[in-house]
Amino acid sequence: MISPQDFISVAEDTGQIIHLGRFVLRQACRQMKQWQDQYPIYQNLTLSVNLSGKQFLQADLVEQIKEVLDETGLNPRTCN
């Protein structure tokens, strides 16, 4: 097993953190939307996804997040 500390460092050093971050964001939003649809009683659940500092340097980060929210149908108010 590789610890997250080591794995994230390698991903950041190789530039793969950008692709990995997009994938994780998309999957997390899809899963949250699925749970909200499947269990309406839990509509007040919120989602938080950690981003890398390198992701914050992307000029289109906000657009990427909007795209994922539109794609998944997840209400932005459920995201922290």
C-alpha positions in Angstrom: 0.0 0.0 0.0 1.1 3.6 -0.7 0.2 6.3 1.8 -1.8 9.2 0.5 1.1 11.5 1.4 3.4 9.6 -0.9 0.8 9.1 -3.6 -0.4 12.7 -3.8 3.2 13.9 -3.9 4.0 11.7 -6.9 0.8 12.8 -8.6 1.6 16.4 -8.1 5.3 16.0 -9.2 4.2 14.2 -12.4 1.3 16.6 -13.2 -1.2 13.8 -12.9 -2.9 15.5 -10.0 -4.9 17.6 -12.4 -6.4 14.6 -14.1 -6.8 12.7 -10.8 -8.5 15.7 -9.2 -11.0 16.0 -12.1 -11.8 12.3 -11.8 -12.3 12.4 -8.1 -14.5 15.4 -8.3 -16.7 13.9 -11.0 -17.0 10.6 -9.1 -17.7 12.2 -5.8 -20.5 14.3 -7.4 -22.0 11.3 -9.2 -22.0 9.3 -6.0 -23.6 12.1 -4.0 -26.3 12.6 -6.6 -27.0 8.9 -6.7 -27.4 8.8 -2.9 -29.7 11.9 -3.0 -31.9 10.3 -5.6 -31.9 6.9 -3.9 -32.5 8.2 -0.4 -34.5 11.5 -0.5 -34.6 11.7 3.3 -30.9 12.6 3.2 -31.2 15.6 0.9 -29.4 17.7 3.5 -26.1 15.8 3.2 -23.2 17.9 2.0 -20.1 17.0 -0.1 -16.6 18.2 0.4 -13.7 17.4 -2.0 -10.1 18.4 -1.3 -8.3 20.1 -4.1 -4.6 20.3 -4.7 -2.9 23.6 -4.7 -2.0 23.0 -8.3 -5.7 22.7 -9.2 -6.3 26.2 -7.7 -3.7 27.5 -10.2 -5.9 26.4 -13.2 -7.6 29.4 -14.9 -10.6 27.2 -15.7 -11.1 25.6 -12.3 -14.5 27.3 -11.7 -15.7 26.3 -15.1 -14.6 22.7 -14.5 -16.6 22.5 -11.3 -19.6 24.0 -13.0 -19.3 21.5 -15.8 -19.2 18.6 -13.3 -22.2 19.9 -11.4 -24.2 20.3 -14.6 -23.1 16.9 -15.9 -24.1 15.1 -12.7 -27.2 17.2 -11.8 -25.9 17.8 -8.3 -27.2 20.9 -6.6 -24.3 23.3 -5.9 -25.8 24.1 -2.5 -24.9 20.5 -1.3 -21.2 21.2 -1.8 -18.9 22.8 0.7 
